[in-house]
Amino acid sequence: MKTAGFAGFLILLFLAPLLVESFYYLHTFIITLIYTIAACSLRTILISGQISIAHAAFMGLGAYVSSVFAKEFGWTPWLSMPLGGISAMVVGVLVGYPLSRVRAIYFSMVSLFVGLAIVALMGVFQKYTGGDIGLIGIPPLPSIPIPGLAVINFLGSKVPYYYFFLLLTIFSLLVLHSLENSRIGMSWKAISQSYLVASSVGINEAGLRVLALAVGCFFAGIAGAGYAHYNMVLTRSSFGFLASVNLLIYVLVGGSGSFAGPIIGTWVLVIVPEIFRWLKAFAPFIFGGIMLLVAFFVPQGIAGLLDVLKTKFVQLRDRKRPVDVS
Protein backbone atom coordinates (compact mmCIF):
# COMPACT_ATOMS: atom_id res chain seq x y z
CA MET A 1 0.00 0.00 0.00
CA LYS A 2 2.84 2.36 0.87
CA THR A 3 4.53 1.72 -2.49
CA ALA A 4 1.25 2.27 -4.33
CA GLY A 5 0.73 5.53 -2.44
CA PHE A 6 4.13 6.87 -3.43
CA ALA A 7 3.63 5.75 -7.03
CA GLY A 8 0.35 7.65 -7.14
CA PHE A 9 1.96 10.72 -5.59
CA LEU A 10 4.78 10.54 -8.14
CA ILE A 11 2.31 10.33 -11.03
CA LEU A 12 0.51 13.41 -9.69
CA LEU A 13 3.83 15.27 -9.50
CA PHE A 14 4.62 14.47 -13.13
CA LEU A 15 1.15 15.63 -14.16
CA ALA A 16 1.19 18.77 -11.99
CA PRO A 17 2.02 21.26 -14.81
CA LEU A 18 -0.98 19.92 -16.73
CA LEU A 19 -3.30 20.03 -13.72
CA VAL A 20 -2.20 23.38 -12.28
CA GLU A 21 -2.66 26.42 -14.48
CA SER A 22 -1.31 28.96 -11.97
CA PHE A 23 2.41 29.70 -12.34
CA TYR A 24 2.40 30.78 -8.69
CA TYR A 25 1.47 27.29 -7.52
CA LEU A 26 4.02 25.80 -9.90
CA HIS A 27 6.61 28.09 -8.31
CA THR A 28 5.49 26.84 -4.88
CA PHE A 29 5.92 23.24 -6.03
CA ILE A 30 9.45 24.02 -7.25
CA ILE A 31 10.40 25.56 -3.90
CA THR A 32 8.88 22.57 -2.12
CA LEU A 33 10.96 20.15 -4.21
CA ILE A 34 14.12 22.09 -3.32
CA TYR A 35 13.28 21.99 0.39
CA THR A 36 12.44 18.28 0.11
CA ILE A 37 16.04 17.57 -0.92
CA ALA A 38 17.33 19.73 1.94
CA ALA A 39 15.02 18.17 4.56
CA CYS A 40 15.83 14.58 3.52
CA SER A 41 19.56 15.34 3.57
CA LEU A 42 19.15 16.80 7.07
CA ARG A 43 17.52 13.54 8.17
CA THR A 44 20.65 11.69 7.01
CA ILE A 45 22.55 13.68 9.63
CA LEU A 46 19.84 13.13 12.24
CA ILE A 47 19.83 9.32 11.93
CA SER A 48 23.53 9.32 12.84
CA GLY A 49 22.64 10.93 16.17
CA GLN A 50 23.54 14.53 15.28
CA ILE A 51 21.05 17.40 15.38
CA SER A 52 22.26 20.17 13.08
CA ILE A 53 20.86 23.70 13.31
CA ALA A 54 23.02 24.95 10.45
CA HIS A 55 21.62 23.06 7.48
CA ALA A 56 20.20 26.10 5.72
CA ALA A 57 23.61 27.76 6.00
CA PHE A 58 25.12 24.89 3.99
CA MET A 59 22.36 25.41 1.43
CA GLY A 60 23.46 29.04 1.28
CA LEU A 61 27.11 28.06 0.92
CA GLY A 62 26.31 25.90 -2.10
CA ALA A 63 24.09 28.63 -3.52
CA TYR A 64 26.70 31.38 -3.26
CA VAL A 65 29.61 29.27 -4.50
CA SER A 66 27.66 28.14 -7.57
CA SER A 67 26.36 31.67 -8.24
CA VAL A 68 29.75 33.37 -7.93
CA PHE A 69 31.53 30.86 -10.18
CA ALA A 70 28.76 31.08 -12.78
CA LYS A 71 28.46 34.87 -12.69
CA GLU A 72 32.03 36.04 -12.07
CA PHE A 73 34.08 33.28 -13.70
CA GLY A 74 31.77 32.22 -16.51
CA TRP A 75 31.24 28.63 -15.40
CA THR A 76 28.20 26.86 -16.77
CA PRO A 77 25.70 26.12 -13.96
CA TRP A 78 25.91 22.45 -14.90
CA LEU A 79 29.45 22.54 -13.44
CA SER A 80 29.06 25.24 -10.79
CA MET A 81 26.13 23.44 -9.13
CA PRO A 82 28.13 20.28 -8.32
CA LEU A 83 30.94 22.58 -7.15
CA GLY A 84 28.47 24.22 -4.77
CA GLY A 85 27.56 20.82 -3.36
CA ILE A 86 31.22 19.80 -3.02
CA SER A 87 32.08 23.09 -1.30
CA ALA A 88 29.31 22.58 1.26
CA MET A 89 30.49 19.00 1.77
CA VAL A 90 34.13 20.04 2.31
CA VAL A 91 33.17 22.68 4.87
CA GLY A 92 30.86 20.16 6.55
CA VAL A 93 33.74 17.68 6.88
CA LEU A 94 36.17 20.35 8.13
CA VAL A 95 33.66 21.37 10.77
CA GLY A 96 32.43 17.87 11.53
CA TYR A 97 35.79 16.15 12.01
CA PRO A 98 36.78 17.97 15.22
CA LEU A 99 33.17 17.69 16.42
CA SER A 100 32.78 13.98 15.69
CA ARG A 101 33.04 13.16 19.41
CA VAL A 102 30.70 15.97 20.48
CA ARG A 103 27.21 14.71 21.17
CA ALA A 104 23.62 15.73 21.80
CA ILE A 105 22.92 19.33 22.76
CA TYR A 106 26.59 20.31 22.54
CA PHE A 107 26.76 19.40 18.86
CA SER A 108 23.54 21.34 18.23
CA MET A 109 24.95 24.42 19.96
CA VAL A 110 28.19 24.31 17.98
CA SER A 111 26.29 23.75 14.72
CA LEU A 112 24.20 26.83 15.50
CA PHE A 113 27.32 28.96 15.86
CA VAL A 114 28.80 27.47 12.68
CA GLY A 115 25.63 28.33 10.77
CA LEU A 116 25.65 31.89 12.07
CA ALA A 117 29.34 32.22 11.13
CA ILE A 118 28.73 30.99 7.56
CA VAL A 119 25.87 33.44 7.07
CA ALA A 120 28.00 36.25 8.53
CA LEU A 121 30.82 35.45 6.09
CA MET A 122 28.36 35.81 3.23
CA GLY A 123 28.14 39.47 4.20
CA VAL A 124 31.90 39.97 4.50
CA PHE A 125 32.84 39.24 0.87
CA GLN A 126 30.51 41.89 -0.50
CA LYS A 127 32.39 42.15 -3.80
CA TYR A 128 31.16 38.68 -4.71
CA THR A 129 28.10 38.08 -2.52
CA GLY A 130 26.50 41.52 -2.60
CA GLY A 131 26.40 41.64 1.20
CA ASP A 132 23.08 42.65 2.75
CA ILE A 133 21.85 44.01 -0.59
CA GLY A 134 22.02 40.55 -2.10
CA LEU A 135 23.47 38.94 -5.19
CA ILE A 136 21.60 39.65 -8.42
CA GLY A 137 22.12 38.69 -12.05
CA ILE A 138 22.73 35.01 -11.32
CA PRO A 139 22.72 33.07 -14.62
CA PRO A 140 19.74 30.76 -15.14
CA LEU A 141 20.16 27.16 -16.15
CA PRO A 142 21.36 27.01 -19.78
CA SER A 143 19.18 25.62 -22.56
CA ILE A 144 19.35 21.91 -23.35
CA PRO A 145 19.16 21.09 -27.08
CA ILE A 146 17.52 17.79 -27.98
CA PRO A 147 18.78 16.85 -31.48
CA GLY A 148 15.99 16.55 -34.00
CA LEU A 149 13.28 17.46 -31.49
CA ALA A 150 13.43 20.77 -29.63
CA VAL A 151 15.39 22.96 -27.25
CA ILE A 152 14.53 22.99 -23.55
CA ASN A 153 14.67 26.67 -22.61
CA PHE A 154 14.61 27.56 -18.91
CA LEU A 155 13.85 31.22 -19.54
CA GLY A 156 10.27 32.36 -19.90
CA SER A 157 8.61 29.29 -18.36
CA LYS A 158 8.64 27.54 -15.01
CA VAL A 159 7.70 24.16 -16.47
CA PRO A 160 11.28 23.14 -17.50
CA TYR A 161 12.52 24.18 -14.04
CA TYR A 162 9.76 22.14 -12.42
CA TYR A 163 10.69 18.94 -14.26
CA PHE A 164 14.40 19.55 -13.68
CA PHE A 165 13.89 19.84 -9.91
CA LEU A 166 11.49 16.90 -9.89
CA LEU A 167 14.14 14.69 -11.52
CA LEU A 168 16.86 16.11 -9.25
CA THR A 169 14.70 15.38 -6.20
CA ILE A 170 13.99 11.82 -7.32
CA PHE A 171 17.70 11.18 -7.96
CA SER A 172 18.73 12.70 -4.61
CA LEU A 173 16.14 10.72 -2.65
CA LEU A 174 17.11 7.48 -4.38
CA VAL A 175 20.75 8.01 -3.37
CA LEU A 176 19.85 8.94 0.22
CA HIS A 177 17.40 6.04 0.53
CA SER A 178 19.96 3.57 -0.82
CA LEU A 179 22.55 4.83 1.65
CA GLU A 180 20.13 4.58 4.55
CA ASN A 181 19.29 0.97 3.72
CA SER A 182 22.93 -0.03 3.22
CA ARG A 183 25.36 -1.25 5.88
CA ILE A 184 26.45 2.37 6.33
CA GLY A 185 22.87 3.42 7.08
CA MET A 186 22.43 0.57 9.54
CA SER A 187 25.61 1.69 11.28
CA TRP A 188 24.35 5.28 11.46
CA LYS A 189 21.18 4.08 13.19
CA ALA A 190 23.18 1.87 15.55
CA ILE A 191 25.32 4.87 16.56
CA SER A 192 22.19 6.91 17.14
CA GLN A 193 20.67 4.21 19.35
CA SER A 194 23.80 3.63 21.44
CA TYR A 195 27.24 4.86 20.43
CA LEU A 196 28.85 2.77 23.20
CA VAL A 197 27.37 -0.47 21.90
CA ALA A 198 28.16 0.54 18.30
CA SER A 199 31.79 1.23 19.18
CA SER A 200 32.07 -2.05 21.09
CA VAL A 201 31.20 -4.05 17.96
CA GLY A 202 33.79 -2.28 15.83
CA ILE A 203 31.74 0.50 14.23
CA ASN A 204 33.85 3.58 13.49
CA GLU A 205 31.62 6.10 15.23
CA ALA A 206 33.63 9.24 14.48
CA GLY A 207 34.23 8.40 10.83
CA LEU A 208 30.59 7.54 10.17
CA ARG A 209 29.35 10.71 11.85
CA VAL A 210 31.63 12.75 9.58
CA LEU A 211 30.41 10.77 6.56
CA ALA A 212 26.78 11.54 7.46
CA LEU A 213 27.65 15.23 7.66
CA ALA A 214 29.46 15.06 4.33
CA VAL A 215 26.49 13.44 2.57
CA GLY A 216 23.93 15.73 4.19
CA CYS A 217 25.90 18.90 3.47
CA PHE A 218 26.56 17.89 -0.15
CA PHE A 219 22.88 17.53 -0.97
CA ALA A 220 22.06 20.68 0.98
CA GLY A 221 24.62 22.51 -1.19
CA ILE A 222 23.10 21.03 -4.36
CA ALA A 223 19.62 22.15 -3.26
CA GLY A 224 20.91 25.64 -2.52
CA ALA A 225 22.76 25.88 -5.84
CA GLY A 226 19.64 24.83 -7.71
CA TYR A 227 17.63 27.44 -5.83
CA ALA A 228 20.14 30.14 -6.81
CA HIS A 229 19.95 29.43 -10.54
CA TYR A 230 16.17 29.22 -10.37
CA ASN A 231 15.57 32.38 -8.32
CA MET A 232 18.52 34.27 -9.91
CA VAL A 233 18.66 36.47 -6.78
CA LEU A 234 20.20 35.60 -3.41
CA THR A 235 20.01 37.22 0.02
CA ARG A 236 21.84 35.74 2.97
CA SER A 237 18.75 36.14 5.18
CA SER A 238 17.21 33.25 3.23
CA PHE A 239 19.74 30.87 4.82
CA GLY A 240 19.75 32.10 8.41
CA PHE A 241 18.78 30.55 11.73
CA LEU A 242 15.02 30.52 11.07
CA ALA A 243 15.51 28.73 7.74
CA SER A 244 17.51 25.99 9.51
CA VAL A 245 14.84 25.68 12.20
CA ASN A 246 12.16 25.36 9.51
CA LEU A 247 14.04 22.47 7.89
CA LEU A 248 14.26 20.76 11.27
CA ILE A 249 10.52 21.30 11.77
CA TYR A 250 9.79 19.72 8.37
CA VAL A 251 11.66 16.59 9.44
CA LEU A 252 10.21 16.34 12.95
CA VAL A 253 6.61 17.09 12.00
CA GLY A 254 6.78 14.64 9.09
CA GLY A 255 8.46 12.03 11.26
CA SER A 256 12.21 11.58 11.63
CA GLY A 257 11.77 7.83 12.14
CA SER A 258 10.67 7.27 8.55
CA PHE A 259 12.34 8.16 5.26
CA ALA A 260 8.97 9.44 4.06
CA GLY A 261 8.70 11.75 7.07
CA PRO A 262 10.69 14.74 5.73
CA ILE A 263 8.91 14.43 2.37
CA ILE A 264 5.48 14.53 3.99
CA GLY A 265 6.48 17.25 6.46
CA THR A 266 7.91 19.50 3.76
CA TRP A 267 4.92 19.22 1.45
CA VAL A 268 2.41 19.75 4.27
CA LEU A 269 4.21 22.69 5.88
CA VAL A 270 5.07 24.48 2.63
CA ILE A 271 1.92 23.85 0.60
CA VAL A 272 -0.74 24.24 3.33
CA PRO A 273 0.39 27.78 4.37
CA GLU A 274 0.24 28.79 0.70
CA ILE A 275 -3.36 27.61 0.51
CA PHE A 276 -4.16 29.78 3.54
CA ARG A 277 -2.04 32.76 2.52
CA TRP A 278 -4.45 35.15 4.20
CA LEU A 279 -3.19 33.73 7.54
CA LYS A 280 0.48 34.33 6.70
CA ALA A 281 0.85 36.87 9.52
CA PHE A 282 0.08 34.06 11.96
CA ALA A 283 2.53 31.59 10.37
CA PRO A 284 4.91 31.47 13.40
CA PHE A 285 2.00 30.69 15.73
CA ILE A 286 0.65 28.05 13.34
CA PHE A 287 4.08 26.40 13.09
CA GLY A 288 4.43 26.49 16.88
CA GLY A 289 0.97 25.03 17.34
CA ILE A 290 1.67 22.21 14.90
CA MET A 291 4.92 21.41 16.71
CA LEU A 292 3.12 21.25 20.08
CA LEU A 293 0.37 19.04 18.68
CA VAL A 294 2.91 16.69 17.14
CA ALA A 295 5.05 16.61 20.29
CA PHE A 296 2.11 15.79 22.60
CA PHE A 297 -0.18 13.67 20.43
CA VAL A 298 1.88 12.33 17.50
CA PRO A 299 5.54 12.16 18.62
CA GLN A 300 6.32 9.83 15.72
CA GLY A 301 5.23 12.52 13.21
CA ILE A 302 2.69 12.47 10.41
CA ALA A 303 4.35 9.46 8.75
CA GLY A 304 4.11 7.53 12.02
CA LEU A 305 0.47 8.54 12.42
CA LEU A 306 -0.29 7.26 8.92
CA ASP A 307 1.35 3.92 9.79
CA VAL A 308 -0.78 3.67 12.96
CA LEU A 309 -3.96 4.47 11.02
CA LYS A 310 -3.02 1.90 8.38
CA THR A 311 -2.53 -0.76 11.08
CA LYS A 312 -5.86 0.11 12.70
CA PHE A 313 -7.60 -0.06 9.33
CA VAL A 314 -6.14 -3.51 8.59
CA GLN A 315 -7.16 -4.77 12.05
CA LEU A 316 -10.69 -3.41 11.62
CA ARG A 317 -10.96 -4.97 8.15
CA ASP A 318 -9.78 -8.35 9.44
CA ARG A 319 -12.34 -8.25 12.27
CA LYS A 320 -15.19 -7.66 9.84
CA ARG A 321 -14.03 -10.40 7.50
CA PRO A 322 -16.20 -13.52 7.94
CA VAL A 323 -14.41 -16.51 9.43
CA ASP A 324 -14.65 -19.78 7.51
CA VAL A 325 -15.38 -22.52 10.09
CA SER A 326 -15.95 -25.32 7.59
C-alpha positions in Angstrom: 0.0 0.0 0.0 2.8 2.4 0.9 4.5 1.7 -2.5 1.2 2.3 -4.3 0.7 5.5 -2.4 4.1 6.9 -3.4 3.6 5.7 -7.0 0.3 7.6 -7.1 2.0 10.7 -5.6 4.8 10.5 -8.1 2.3 10.3 -11.0 0.5 13.4 -9.7 3.8 15.3 -9.5 4.6 14.5 -13.1 1.1 15.6 -14.2 1.2 18.8 -12.0 2.0 21.3 -14.8 -1.0 19.9 -16.7 -3.3 20.0 -13.7 -2.2 23.4 -12.3 -2.7 26.4 -14.5 -1.3 29.0 -12.0 2.4 29.7 -12.3 2.4 30.8 -8.7 1.5 27.3 -7.5 4.0 25.8 -9.9 6.6 28.1 -8.3 5.5 26.8 -4.9 5.9 23.2 -6.0 9.5 24.0 -7.3 10.4 25.6 -3.9 8.9 22.6 -2.1 11.0 20.2 -4.2 14.1 22.1 -3.3 13.3 22.0 0.4 12.4 18.3 0.1 16.0 17.6 -0.9 17.3 19.7 1.9 15.0 18.2 4.6 15.8 14.6 3.5 19.6 15.3 3.6 19.1 16.8 7.1 17.5 13.5 8.2 20.6 11.7 7.0 22.6 13.7 9.6 19.8 13.1 12.2 19.8 9.3 11.9 23.5 9.3 12.8 22.6 10.9 16.2 23.5 14.5 15.3 21.0 17.4 15.4 22.3 20.2 13.1 20.9 23.7 13.3 23.0 24.9 10.4 21.6 23.1 7.5 20.2 26.1 5.7 23.6 27.8 6.0 25.1 24.9 4.0 22.4 25.4 1.4 23.5 29.0 1.3 27.1 28.1 0.9 26.3 25.9 -2.1 24.1 28.6 -3.5 26.7 31.4 -3.3 29.6 29.3 -4.5 27.7 28.1 -7.6 26.4 31.7 -8.2 29.8 33.4 -7.9 31.5 30.9 -10.2 28.8 31.1 -12.8 28.5 34.9 -12.7 32.0 36.0 -12.1 34.1 33.3 -13.7 31.8 32.2 -16.5 31.2 28.6 -15.4 28.2 26.9 -16.8 25.7 26.1 -14.0 25.9 22.5 -14.9 29.4 22.5 -13.4 29.1 25.2 -10.8 26.1 23.4 -9.1 28.1 20.3 -8.3 30.9 22.6 -7.2 28.5 24.2 -4.8 27.6 20.8 -3.4 31.2 19.8 -3.0 32.1 23.1 -1.3 29.3 22.6 1.3 30.5 19.0 1.8 34.1 20.0 2.3 33.2 22.7 4.9 30.9 20.2 6.6 33.7 17.7 6.9 36.2 20.3 8.1 33.7 21.4 10.8 32.4 17.9 11.5 35.8 16.2 12.0 36.8 18.0 15.2 33.2 17.7 16.4 32.8 14.0 15.7 33.0 13.2 19.4 30.7 16.0 20.5 27.2 14.7 21.2 23.6 15.7 21.8 22.9 19.3 22.8 26.6 20.3 22.5 26.8 19.4 18.9 23.5 21.3 18.2 25.0 24.4 20.0 28.2 24.3 18.0 26.3 23.7 14.7 24.2 26.8 15.5 27.3 29.0 15.9 28.8 27.5 12.7 25.6 28.3 10.8 25.6 31.9 12.1 29.3 32.2 11.1 28.7 31.0 7.6 25.9 33.4 7.1 28.0 36.2 8.5 30.8 35.5 6.1 28.4 35.8 3.2 28.1 39.5 4.2 31.9 40.0 4.5 32.8 39.2 0.9 30.5 41.9 -0.5 32.4 42.1 -3.8 31.2 38.7 -4.7 28.1 38.1 -2.5 26.5 41.5 -2.6 26.4 41.6 1.2 23.1 42.7 2.7 21.9 44.0 -0.6 22.0 40.6 -2.1 23.5 38.9 -5.2 21.6 39.7 -8.4 22.1 38.7 -12.0 22.7 35.0 -11.3 22.7 33.1 -14.6 19.7 30.8 -15.1 20.2 27.2 -16.2 21.4 27.0 -19.8 19.2 25.6 -22.6 19.3 21.9 -23.4 19.2 21.1 -27.1 17.5 17.8 -28.0 18.8 16.8 -31.5 16.0 16.6 -34.0 13.3 17.5 -31.5 13.4 20.8 -29.6 15.4 23.0 -27.2 14.5 23.0 -23.6 14.7 26.7 -22.6 14.6 27.6 -18.9 13.9 31.2 -19.5 10.3 32.4 -19.9 8.6 29.3 -18.4 8.6 27.5 -15.0 7.7 24.2 -16.5 11.3 23.1 -17.5 12.5 24.2 -14.0 9.8 22.1 -12.4 10.7 18.9 -14.3 14.4 19.6 -13.7 13.9 19.8 -9.9 11.5 16.9 -9.9 14.1 14.7 -11.5 16.9 16.1 -9.2 14.7 15.4 -6.2 14.0 11.8 -7.3 17.7 11.2 -8.0 18.7 12.7 -4.6 16.1 10.7 -2.7 17.1 7.5 -4.4 20.8 8.0 -3.4 19.8 8.9 0.2 17.4 6.0 0.5 20.0 3.6 -0.8 22.5 4.8 1.6 20.1 4.6 4.6 19.3 1.0 3.7 22.9 0.0 3.2 25.4 -1.2 5.9 26.4 2.4 6.3 22.9 3.4 7.1 22.4 0.6 9.5 25.6 1.7 11.3 24.4 5.3 11.5 21.2 4.1 13.2 23.2 1.9 15.6 25.3 4.9 16.6 22.2 6.9 17.1 20.7 4.2 19.4 23.8 3.6 21.4 27.2 4.9 20.4 28.8 2.8 23.2 27.4 -0.5 21.9 28.2 0.5 18.3 31.8 1.2 19.2 32.1 -2.1 21.1 31.2 -4.1 18.0 33.8 -2.3 15.8 31.7 0.5 14.2 33.9 3.6 13.5 31.6 6.1 15.2 33.6 9.2 14.5 34.2 8.4 10.8 30.6 7.5 10.2 29.3 10.7 11.8 31.6 12.8 9.6 30.4 10.8 6.6 26.8 11.5 7.5 27.6 15.2 7.7 29.5 15.1 4.3 26.5 13.4 2.6 23.9 15.7 4.2 25.9 18.9 3.5 26.6 17.9 -0.1 22.9 17.5 -1.0 22.1 20.7 1.0 24.6 22.5 -1.2 23.1 21.0 -4.4 19.6 22.1 -3.3 20.9 25.6 -2.5 22.8 25.9 -5.8 19.6 24.8 -7.7 17.6 27.4 -5.8 20.1 30.1 -6.8 19.9 29.4 -10.5 16.2 29.2 -10.4 15.6 32.4 -8.3 18.5 34.3 -9.9 18.7 36.5 -6.8 20.2 35.6 -3.4 20.0 37.2 0.0 21.8 35.7 3.0 18.7 36.1 5.2 17.2 33.2 3.2 19.7 30.9 4.8 19.8 32.1 8.4 18.8 30.5 11.7 15.0 30.5 11.1 15.5 28.7 7.7 17.5 26.0 9.5 14.8 25.7 12.2 12.2 25.4 9.5 14.0 22.5 7.9 14.3 20.8 11.3 10.5 21.3 11.8 9.8 19.7 8.4 11.7 16.6 9.4 10.2 16.3 13.0 6.6 17.1 12.0 6.8 14.6 9.1 8.5 12.0 11.3 12.2 11.6 11.6 11.8 7.8 12.1 10.7 7.3 8.6 12.3 8.2 5.3 9.0 9.4 4.1 8.7 11.7 7.1 10.7 14.7 5.7 8.9 14.4 2.4 5.5 14.5 4.0 6.5 17.2 6.5 7.9 19.5 3.8 4.9 19.2 1.4 2.4 19.8 4.3 4.2 22.7 5.9 5.1 24.5 2.6 1.9 23.9 0.6 -0.7 24.2 3.3 0.4 27.8 4.4 0.2 28.8 0.7 -3.4 27.6 0.5 -4.2 29.8 3.5 -2.0 32.8 2.5 -4.4 35.1 4.2 -3.2 33.7 7.5 0.5 34.3 6.7 0.8 36.9 9.5 0.1 34.1 12.0 2.5 31.6 10.4 4.9 31.5 13.4 2.0 30.7 15.7 0.6 28.1 13.3 4.1 26.4 13.1 4.4 26.5 16.9 1.0 25.0 17.3 1.7 22.2 14.9 4.9 21.4 16.7 3.1 21.2 20.1 0.4 19.0 18.7 2.9 16.7 17.1 5.0 16.6 20.3 2.1 15.8 22.6 -0.2 13.7 20.4 1.9 12.3 17.5 5.5 12.2 18.6 6.3 9.8 15.7 5.2 12.5 13.2 2.7 12.5 10.4 4.4 9.5 8.8 4.1 7.5 12.0 0.5 8.5 12.4 -0.3 7.3 8.9 1.3 3.9 9.8 -0.8 3.7 13.0 -4.0 4.5 11.0 -3.0 1.9 8.4 -2.5 -0.8 11.1 -5.9 0.1 12.7 -7.6 -0.1 9.3 -6.1 -3.5 8.6 -7.2 -4.8 12.0 -10.7 -3.4 11.6 -11.0 -5.0 8.2 -9.8 -8.3 9.4 -12.3 -8.3 12.3 -15.2 -7.7 9.8 -14.0 -10.4 7.5 -16.2 -13.5 7.9 -14.4 -16.5 9.4 -14.6 -19.8 7.5 -15.4 -22.5 10.1 -16.0 -25.3 7.6 
